[in-house]
Amino acid sequence: MGAIDDEVTTRELRSKLSDVLGRAMYGGERIGVTRNGKLVAVVISPDDLEALEEFEMAQDVAAYRQAKAEDDGTRVSLDELRAGLRQ
């Protein structure tokens, strides 16, 4: 997976949708969609989406494991938290 391979405007996307989808699905390209010169969306393949979701899940699991390892067992009640925020 890499950066965006190409960009199309929303106007171009209307006329090139089939081509853009084919390039993403079969060519593995990432195609940015722009509106008024700003990137508003990216068309990616289902494989890219799955890989991104797996990466995100791995990060979440790693963060959970780190937080669990660093947990000292001390807890703060909701009332204590609220009281501390008012100070």
A tleap script that builds the chain and sets N, CA, C and O, in Angstrom:
source leaprc.protein.ff14SB
mol = sequence {
  NMET GLY ALA ILE ASP ASP GLU VAL THR THR
  ARG GLU LEU ARG SER LYS LEU SER ASP VAL
  LEU GLY ARG ALA MET TYR GLY GLY GLU ARG
  ILE GLY VAL THR ARG ASN GLY LYS LEU VAL
  ALA VAL VAL ILE SER PRO ASP ASP LEU GLU
  ALA LEU GLU GLU PHE GLU MET ALA GLN ASP
  VAL ALA ALA TYR ARG GLN ALA LYS ALA GLU
  ASP ASP GLY THR ARG VAL SER LEU ASP GLU
  LEU ARG ALA GLY LEU ARG CGLN
}
set mol.1.N position { 0.842 -1.172 0.000 }
set mol.1.CA position { 0.000 0.000 0.000 }
set mol.1.C position { 0.885 1.232 0.000 }
set mol.1.O position { 1.938 1.273 0.636 }
set mol.2.N position { 0.432 2.214 -0.720 }
set mol.2.CA position { 1.219 3.426 -0.789 }
set mol.2.C position { 0.330 4.639 -0.804 }
set mol.2.O position { -0.819 4.605 -0.364 }
set mol.3.N position { 0.885 5.705 -1.318 }
set mol.3.CA position { 0.163 6.975 -1.384 }
set mol.3.C position { -0.854 6.933 -2.524 }
set mol.3.O position { -1.025 5.919 -3.201 }
set mol.4.N position { -1.510 8.056 -2.706 }
set mol.4.CA position { -2.498 8.170 -3.779 }
set mol.4.C position { -1.772 8.147 -5.117 }
set mol.4.O position { -0.793 8.866 -5.316 }
set mol.5.N position { -2.263 7.311 -6.036 }
set mol.5.CA position { -1.629 7.143 -7.337 }
set mol.5.C position { -2.073 8.188 -8.353 }
set mol.5.O position { -1.294 8.573 -9.225 }
set mol.6.N position { -3.306 8.646 -8.250 }
set mol.6.CA position { -3.860 9.587 -9.224 }
set mol.6.C position { -5.008 10.335 -8.561 }
set mol.6.O position { -5.506 9.930 -7.510 }
set mol.7.N position { -5.419 11.429 -9.188 }
set mol.7.CA position { -6.559 12.190 -8.681 }
set mol.7.C position { -7.519 12.498 -9.819 }
set mol.7.O position { -7.106 12.683 -10.964 }
set mol.8.N position { -8.794 12.548 -9.494 }
set mol.8.CA position { -9.827 12.990 -10.425 }
set mol.8.C position { -10.734 13.959 -9.686 }
set mol.8.O position { -10.893 13.869 -8.469 }
set mol.9.N position { -11.320 14.874 -10.418 }
set mol.9.CA position { -12.290 15.779 -9.803 }
set mol.9.C position { -13.626 15.065 -9.721 }
set mol.9.O position { -13.830 14.041 -10.373 }
set mol.10.N position { -14.527 15.597 -8.929 }
set mol.10.CA position { -15.860 14.986 -8.841 }
set mol.10.C position { -16.542 14.996 -10.203 }
set mol.10.O position { -17.280 14.067 -10.533 }
set mol.11.N position { -16.306 16.021 -10.984 }
set mol.11.CA position { -16.892 16.101 -12.331 }
set mol.11.C position { -16.334 14.983 -13.215 }
set mol.11.O position { -17.082 14.319 -13.932 }
set mol.12.N position { -15.009 14.780 -13.156 }
set mol.12.CA position { -14.386 13.710 -13.930 }
set mol.12.C position { -14.870 12.341 -13.459 }
set mol.12.O position { -15.066 11.430 -14.264 }
set mol.13.N position { -15.056 12.209 -12.166 }
set mol.13.CA position { -15.489 10.929 -11.610 }
set mol.13.C position { -16.828 10.497 -12.189 }
set mol.13.O position { -17.047 9.313 -12.441 }
set mol.14.N position { -17.725 11.460 -12.400 }
set mol.14.CA position { -19.035 11.124 -12.969 }
set mol.14.C position { -18.900 10.426 -14.318 }
set mol.14.O position { -19.615 9.466 -14.604 }
set mol.15.N position { -17.985 10.913 -15.137 }
set mol.15.CA position { -17.843 10.340 -16.474 }
set mol.15.C position { -16.867 9.166 -16.527 }
set mol.15.O position { -16.872 8.405 -17.494 }
set mol.16.N position { -16.025 9.010 -15.495 }
set mol.16.CA position { -14.990 7.968 -15.504 }
set mol.16.C position { -15.168 6.947 -14.390 }
set mol.16.O position { -14.225 6.228 -14.060 }
set mol.17.N position { -16.349 6.869 -13.808 }
set mol.17.CA position { -16.543 6.016 -12.641 }
set mol.17.C position { -16.137 4.571 -12.897 }
set mol.17.O position { -15.422 3.980 -12.088 }
set mol.18.N position { -16.579 3.997 -14.004 }
set mol.18.CA position { -16.249 2.602 -14.296 }
set mol.18.C position { -14.745 2.400 -14.396 }
set mol.18.O position { -14.213 1.414 -13.884 }
set mol.19.N position { -14.056 3.329 -15.052 }
set mol.19.CA position { -12.606 3.253 -15.193 }
set mol.19.C position { -11.918 3.374 -13.831 }
set mol.19.O position { -11.001 2.614 -13.520 }
set mol.20.N position { -12.367 4.331 -13.029 }
set mol.20.CA position { -11.770 4.540 -11.708 }
set mol.20.C position { -11.954 3.302 -10.837 }
set mol.20.O position { -11.021 2.872 -10.159 }
set mol.21.N position { -13.152 2.733 -10.855 }
set mol.21.CA position { -13.398 1.529 -10.054 }
set mol.21.C position { -12.544 0.360 -10.532 }
set mol.21.O position { -12.014 -0.394 -9.716 }
set mol.22.N position { -12.408 0.205 -11.826 }
set mol.22.CA position { -11.575 -0.866 -12.376 }
set mol.22.C position { -10.117 -0.699 -11.999 }
set mol.22.O position { -9.445 -1.667 -11.642 }
set mol.23.N position { -9.628 0.533 -12.080 }
set mol.23.CA position { -8.234 0.799 -11.713 }
set mol.23.C position { -7.990 0.494 -10.240 }
set mol.23.O position { -6.933 -0.024 -9.878 }
set mol.24.N position { -8.955 0.810 -9.399 }
set mol.24.CA position { -8.800 0.531 -7.967 }
set mol.24.C position { -8.887 -0.962 -7.691 }
set mol.24.O position { -8.053 -1.525 -6.981 }
set mol.25.N position { -9.904 -1.594 -8.260 }
set mol.25.CA position { -10.145 -3.003 -7.949 }
set mol.25.C position { -9.112 -3.934 -8.582 }
set mol.25.O position { -8.570 -4.814 -7.913 }
set mol.26.N position { -8.849 -3.740 -9.851 }
set mol.26.CA position { -7.969 -4.679 -10.555 }
set mol.26.C position { -6.515 -4.214 -10.605 }
set mol.26.O position { -5.600 -5.036 -10.656 }
set mol.27.N position { -6.305 -2.911 -10.590 }
set mol.27.CA position { -4.943 -2.392 -10.663 }
set mol.27.C position { -4.358 -2.059 -9.313 }
set mol.27.O position { -3.168 -1.766 -9.201 }
set mol.28.N position { -5.193 -2.103 -8.278 }
set mol.28.CA position { -4.716 -1.805 -6.932 }
set mol.28.C position { -4.353 -0.343 -6.730 }
set mol.28.O position { -3.644 -0.003 -5.782 }
set mol.29.N position { -4.836 0.527 -7.620 }
set mol.29.CA position { -4.521 1.945 -7.493 }
set mol.29.C position { -5.393 2.593 -6.424 }
set mol.29.O position { -6.504 2.148 -6.136 }
set mol.30.N position { -4.851 3.653 -5.852 }
set mol.30.CA position { -5.601 4.508 -4.926 }
set mol.30.C position { -5.838 5.822 -5.657 }
set mol.30.O position { -4.898 6.515 -6.046 }
set mol.31.N position { -7.105 6.145 -5.834 }
set mol.31.CA position { -7.435 7.313 -6.641 }
set mol.31.C position { -8.162 8.332 -5.777 }
set mol.31.O position { -9.243 8.068 -5.251 }
set mol.32.N position { -7.549 9.494 -5.643 }
set mol.32.CA position { -8.136 10.571 -4.866 }
set mol.32.C position { -9.213 11.282 -5.663 }
set mol.32.O position { -9.105 11.450 -6.878 }
set mol.33.N position { -10.243 11.692 -4.963 }
set mol.33.CA position { -11.329 12.463 -5.573 }
set mol.33.C position { -11.281 13.860 -4.958 }
set mol.33.O position { -11.297 14.014 -3.736 }
set mol.34.N position { -11.224 14.875 -5.823 }
set mol.34.CA position { -11.119 16.243 -5.337 }
set mol.34.C position { -12.364 17.054 -5.689 }
set mol.34.O position { -13.033 16.810 -6.693 }
set mol.35.N position { -12.644 18.016 -4.835 }
set mol.35.CA position { -13.712 18.986 -5.083 }
set mol.35.C position { -13.128 20.348 -4.738 }
set mol.35.O position { -12.613 20.556 -3.640 }
set mol.36.N position { -13.212 21.251 -5.668 }
set mol.36.CA position { -12.654 22.593 -5.479 }
set mol.36.C position { -11.190 22.540 -5.060 }
set mol.36.O position { -10.737 23.336 -4.237 }
set mol.37.N position { -10.456 21.589 -5.638 }
set mol.37.CA position { -9.028 21.474 -5.385 }
set mol.37.C position { -8.654 20.782 -4.086 }
set mol.37.O position { -7.469 20.633 -3.784 }
set mol.38.N position { -9.647 20.356 -3.313 }
set mol.38.CA position { -9.356 19.680 -2.038 }
set mol.38.C position { -9.719 18.207 -2.126 }
set mol.38.O position { -10.741 17.839 -2.704 }
set mol.39.N position { -8.876 17.377 -1.551 }
set mol.39.CA position { -9.134 15.946 -1.513 }
set mol.39.C position { -10.326 15.680 -0.601 }
set mol.39.O position { -10.319 16.073 0.566 }
set mol.40.N position { -11.360 15.006 -1.139 }
set mol.40.CA position { -12.569 14.742 -0.348 }
set mol.40.C position { -12.832 13.251 -0.143 }
set mol.40.O position { -13.601 12.872 0.739 }
set mol.41.N position { -12.198 12.408 -0.953 }
set mol.41.CA position { -12.398 10.962 -0.822 }
set mol.41.C position { -11.277 10.244 -1.554 }
set mol.41.O position { -10.557 10.835 -2.358 }
set mol.42.N position { -11.148 8.962 -1.258 }
set mol.42.CA position { -10.176 8.127 -1.958 }
set mol.42.C position { -10.858 6.813 -2.304 }
set mol.42.O position { -11.479 6.183 -1.448 }
set mol.43.N position { -10.743 6.407 -3.552 }
set mol.43.CA position { -11.286 5.126 -4.000 }
set mol.43.C position { -10.162 4.106 -3.892 }
set mol.43.O position { -9.102 4.260 -4.497 }
set mol.44.N position { -10.418 3.044 -3.097 }
set mol.44.CA position { -9.424 1.989 -2.903 }
set mol.44.C position { -10.078 0.637 -3.141 }
set mol.44.O position { -11.303 0.526 -3.179 }
set mol.45.N position { -9.266 -0.369 -3.300 }
set mol.45.CA position { -9.777 -1.724 -3.517 }
set mol.45.C position { -10.264 -2.322 -2.198 }
set mol.45.O position { -9.871 -1.873 -1.122 }
set mol.46.N position { -11.118 -3.332 -2.289 }
set mol.46.CA position { -11.522 -4.043 -1.069 }
set mol.46.C position { -10.327 -4.645 -0.329 }
set mol.46.O position { -10.328 -4.701 0.900 }
set mol.47.N position { -9.318 -5.092 -1.059 }
set mol.47.CA position { -8.114 -5.646 -0.414 }
set mol.47.C position { -7.390 -4.584 0.404 }
set mol.47.O position { -6.931 -4.854 1.513 }
set mol.48.N position { -7.287 -3.359 -0.153 }
set mol.48.CA position { -6.677 -2.255 0.586 }
set mol.48.C position { -7.471 -1.941 1.847 }
set mol.48.O position { -6.892 -1.732 2.914 }
set mol.49.N position { -8.782 -1.907 1.728 }
set mol.49.CA position { -9.627 -1.623 2.889 }
set mol.49.C position { -9.433 -2.684 3.963 }
set mol.49.O position { -9.308 -2.359 5.144 }
set mol.50.N position { -9.407 -3.934 3.564 }
set mol.50.CA position { -9.212 -5.022 4.526 }
set mol.50.C position { -7.860 -4.900 5.220 }
set mol.50.O position { -7.759 -5.094 6.431 }
set mol.51.N position { -6.823 -4.578 4.452 }
set mol.51.CA position { -5.486 -4.423 5.038 }
set mol.51.C position { -5.452 -3.255 6.019 }
set mol.51.O position { -4.838 -3.353 7.082 }
set mol.52.N position { -6.110 -2.153 5.666 }
set mol.52.CA position { -6.163 -1.001 6.568 }
set mol.52.C position { -6.905 -1.339 7.854 }
set mol.52.O position { -6.489 -0.934 8.939 }
set mol.53.N position { -8.004 -2.078 7.734 }
set mol.53.CA position { -8.761 -2.470 8.926 }
set mol.53.C position { -7.951 -3.418 9.804 }
set mol.53.O position { -7.995 -3.310 11.029 }
set mol.54.N position { -7.219 -4.338 9.200 }
set mol.54.CA position { -6.367 -5.251 9.977 }
set mol.54.C position { -5.270 -4.472 10.707 }
set mol.54.O position { -4.960 -4.759 11.863 }
set mol.55.N position { -4.692 -3.497 10.028 }
set mol.55.CA position { -3.659 -2.661 10.643 }
set mol.55.C position { -4.232 -1.888 11.827 }
set mol.55.O position { -3.614 -1.811 12.889 }
set mol.56.N position { -5.413 -1.322 11.632 }
set mol.56.CA position { -6.064 -0.570 12.712 }
set mol.56.C position { -6.360 -1.478 13.909 }
set mol.56.O position { -6.152 -1.078 15.055 }
set mol.57.N position { -6.838 -2.685 13.652 }
set mol.57.CA position { -7.124 -3.631 14.727 }
set mol.57.C position { -5.846 -4.005 15.461 }
set mol.57.O position { -5.847 -4.104 16.688 }
set mol.58.N position { -4.765 -4.211 14.735 }
set mol.58.CA position { -3.483 -4.556 15.368 }
set mol.58.C position { -3.008 -3.420 16.269 }
set mol.58.O position { -2.477 -3.667 17.352 }
set mol.59.N position { -3.193 -2.190 15.833 }
set mol.59.CA position { -2.825 -1.044 16.664 }
set mol.59.C position { -3.675 -0.999 17.933 }
set mol.59.O position { -3.159 -0.748 19.022 }
set mol.60.N position { -4.969 -1.242 17.790 }
set mol.60.CA position { -5.861 -1.243 18.950 }
set mol.60.C position { -5.465 -2.321 19.954 }
set mol.60.O position { -5.445 -2.076 21.160 }
set mol.61.N position { -5.151 -3.507 19.457 }
set mol.61.CA position { -4.746 -4.610 20.336 }
set mol.61.C position { -3.439 -4.263 21.038 }
set mol.61.O position { -3.298 -4.515 22.235 }
set mol.62.N position { -2.490 -3.693 20.319 }
set mol.62.CA position { -1.212 -3.310 20.926 }
set mol.62.C position { -1.415 -2.242 22.001 }
set mol.62.O position { -0.795 -2.306 23.062 }
set mol.63.N position { -2.281 -1.263 21.732 }
set mol.63.CA position { -2.554 -0.210 22.716 }
set mol.63.C position { -3.232 -0.799 23.954 }
set mol.63.O position { -2.916 -0.412 25.079 }
set mol.64.N position { -4.162 -1.732 23.749 }
set mol.64.CA position { -4.829 -2.393 24.876 }
set mol.64.C position { -3.812 -3.165 25.729 }
set mol.64.O position { -3.821 -3.071 26.956 }
set mol.65.N position { -2.948 -3.918 25.069 }
set mol.65.CA position { -1.952 -4.708 25.806 }
set mol.65.C position { -1.000 -3.806 26.587 }
set mol.65.O position { -0.625 -4.126 27.715 }
set mol.66.N position { -0.613 -2.690 25.995 }
set mol.66.CA position { 0.272 -1.754 26.686 }
set mol.66.C position { -0.428 -1.140 27.891 }
set mol.66.O position { 0.157 -1.040 28.969 }
set mol.67.N position { -1.689 -0.728 27.707 }
set mol.67.CA position { -2.445 -0.143 28.819 }
set mol.67.C position { -2.636 -1.165 29.930 }
set mol.67.O position { -2.540 -0.825 31.109 }
set mol.68.N position { -2.902 -2.400 29.569 }
set mol.68.CA position { -3.088 -3.465 30.568 }
set mol.68.C position { -1.781 -3.714 31.331 }
set mol.68.O position { -1.798 -3.912 32.546 }
set mol.69.N position { -0.663 -3.704 30.623 }
set mol.69.CA position { 0.638 -3.933 31.262 }
set mol.69.C position { 1.002 -2.788 32.209 }
set mol.69.O position { 1.661 -3.004 33.225 }
set mol.70.N position { 0.572 -1.580 31.873 }
set mol.70.CA position { 0.902 -0.410 32.689 }
set mol.70.C position { -0.123 -0.150 33.792 }
set mol.70.O position { 0.067 0.752 34.607 }
set mol.71.N position { -1.198 -0.920 33.827 }
set mol.71.CA position { -2.261 -0.723 34.818 }
set mol.71.C position { -1.754 -1.041 36.217 }
set mol.71.O position { -1.274 -2.145 36.474 }
set mol.72.N position { -1.864 -0.068 37.123 }
set mol.72.CA position { -1.411 -0.286 38.494 }
set mol.72.C position { -2.548 -0.703 39.428 }
set mol.72.O position { -2.340 -0.863 40.630 }
set mol.73.N position { -3.736 -0.876 38.878 }
set mol.73.CA position { -4.869 -1.324 39.677 }
set mol.73.C position { -5.608 -0.204 40.380 }
set mol.73.O position { -6.660 -0.443 40.974 }
set mol.74.N position { -5.091 0.996 40.329 }
set mol.74.CA position { -5.740 2.139 40.969 }
set mol.74.C position { -6.929 2.577 40.136 }
set mol.74.O position { -6.836 2.701 38.915 }
set mol.75.N position { -8.039 2.807 40.802 }
set mol.75.CA position { -9.245 3.232 40.104 }
set mol.75.C position { -9.749 4.536 40.690 }
set mol.75.O position { -9.562 4.816 41.874 }
set mol.76.N position { -10.388 5.328 39.848 }
set mol.76.CA position { -11.014 6.577 40.271 }
set mol.76.C position { -12.489 6.456 39.949 }
set mol.76.O position { -12.856 6.100 38.830 }
set mol.77.N position { -13.331 6.748 40.915 }
set mol.77.CA position { -14.770 6.665 40.662 }
set mol.77.C position { -15.198 7.846 39.793 }
set mol.77.O position { -14.469 8.829 39.665 }
set mol.78.N position { -16.363 7.741 39.209 }
set mol.78.CA position { -16.897 8.818 38.386 }
set mol.78.C position { -17.080 10.080 39.217 }
set mol.78.O position { -16.791 11.179 38.743 }
set mol.79.N position { -17.553 9.937 40.445 }
set mol.79.CA position { -17.734 11.101 41.320 }
set mol.79.C position { -16.398 11.785 41.618 }
set mol.79.O position { -16.311 13.012 41.627 }
set mol.80.N position { -15.354 10.977 41.864 }
set mol.80.CA position { -14.031 11.549 42.116 }
set mol.80.C position { -13.494 12.275 40.880 }
set mol.80.O position { -12.881 13.338 40.986 }
set mol.81.N position { -13.730 11.691 39.728 }
set mol.81.CA position { -13.295 12.324 38.486 }
set mol.81.C position { -14.003 13.666 38.288 }
set mol.81.O position { -13.369 14.667 37.954 }
set mol.82.N position { -15.306 13.677 38.494 }
set mol.82.CA position { -16.083 14.920 38.344 }
set mol.82.C position { -15.623 15.977 39.347 }
set mol.82.O position { -15.504 17.154 39.006 }
set mol.83.N position { -15.370 15.555 40.571 }
set mol.83.CA position { -14.916 16.492 41.593 }
set mol.83.C position { -13.570 17.083 41.213 }
set mol.83.O position { -13.343 18.275 41.420 }
set mol.84.N position { -12.693 16.293 40.673 }
set mol.84.CA position { -11.389 16.765 40.259 }
set mol.84.C position { -11.465 17.726 39.080 }
set mol.84.O position { -10.645 18.638 38.969 }
set mol.85.N position { -12.434 17.531 38.208 }
set mol.85.CA position { -12.599 18.412 37.062 }
set mol.85.C position { -13.151 19.775 37.456 }
set mol.85.O position { -12.895 20.765 36.771 }
set mol.86.N position { -13.902 19.840 38.548 }
set mol.86.CA position { -14.494 21.106 39.005 }
set mol.86.C position { -13.469 22.014 39.642 }
set mol.86.O position { -13.685 23.222 39.729 }
set mol.87.N position { -12.363 21.462 40.087 }
set mol.87.CA position { -11.355 22.249 40.811 }
set mol.87.C position { -10.582 23.156 39.898 }
set mol.87.O position { -9.698 23.882 40.353 }
savepdb mol mol.pdb
quit
